[in-house]
């Protein structure tokens, strides 16, 4: 009986313990589910916040999108490239166009590769000659400058200032050329387009950019230089779009930037010397006037004339230039002479109150019945 009572108590305790364990497991599962739900909610909020931030960032960035561009038509065709190089060498491997709607900048970029070279992506990846052509169409020069600052470390002005060659093939078109040991670049700027042609030719297989002219270190450019030829073709295509036909060779137009700068410097120095000389003369003249002396002025009677008309009327005219001394009166004596230089008549005229450096004009008429040839005048008093 005692053993039965003990067993019954033990069984009750076991059932009670198991119940507690079951309830504990249920509470733990509910707590865990609650924590998972809270964590999921936080994660969702972070994802939403991130999406909102990314959406706002996209709105802030300029709207640049790839488009099928009419600028591609301005690129030289492969047939034209073959004509330029006289043999099949260059082929287009990529063409892309973009439009910045906010800045109003439209660009087309094309890549040409020398197809005669074997392309080895491991060994010769950077040795195959390539040409990059870029055409930029703009409507606002300030937007162009802003765009250029984003894609280049040098401004357009700096690039042209440091160019090896510069020139203008037509009105409102300025071009430049520069080269290095690994290639060359030609850029032409119009009032609507920027045309840029760059060749990467590390081993100078297409043009010897390190070839120097005998004497002064000067690179000789000819029709075989590809960047200039391509820029020229693009410019001509732009003109054809406007129904303008032009015929020029850009490489002949481009001149040494250094020599042009030297000429400008020499001309500026000449102009400076000329201006300084003129200023010195004016300063000296002003100084002389202040001192009461005008070295370049003739004093006394000037521009005197004595003319008889068909009616026998003699007209006397002229002017008196006074010096630095003021005069109350001067007397002009006029002698009339015949053909034998004899005095046939004499007259006088008075000029009153003549200031320093003043010019007084005189004019008079007389009639003489005797034969008359000429007259003379002199100042008395």
Secondary structure by P-SEA (a helix, b strand, c coil): caaaaaaaaaaaaaaaaaaaaaaaaaaaaaaaaaaaaaaaaaaaaaaaaaaaaaaaaaaacccccccccccccccccaaaaaaaaccccccccbbbbbbcccccbbbbbbbbccccccccccccccccbbbbbbbbbbccaaaaaaaaaacccccaaaaaaaccccccccccbbbbbbbccccbbbbbbcccbbbbbbbbccccccccccccccccbbbbbcccccaaaaaaaaaaaaaaaacbbbbbbcccccccaaaaaaaaaaaaaaaaaaaaaaaaaaaaaaaaaaacccccccccccbbbbbbccccbbbbbbbbbbccccccbbbbbbbbbcccccccccbbbbbccccccbbbbbbbccccccccccbbbbbcc
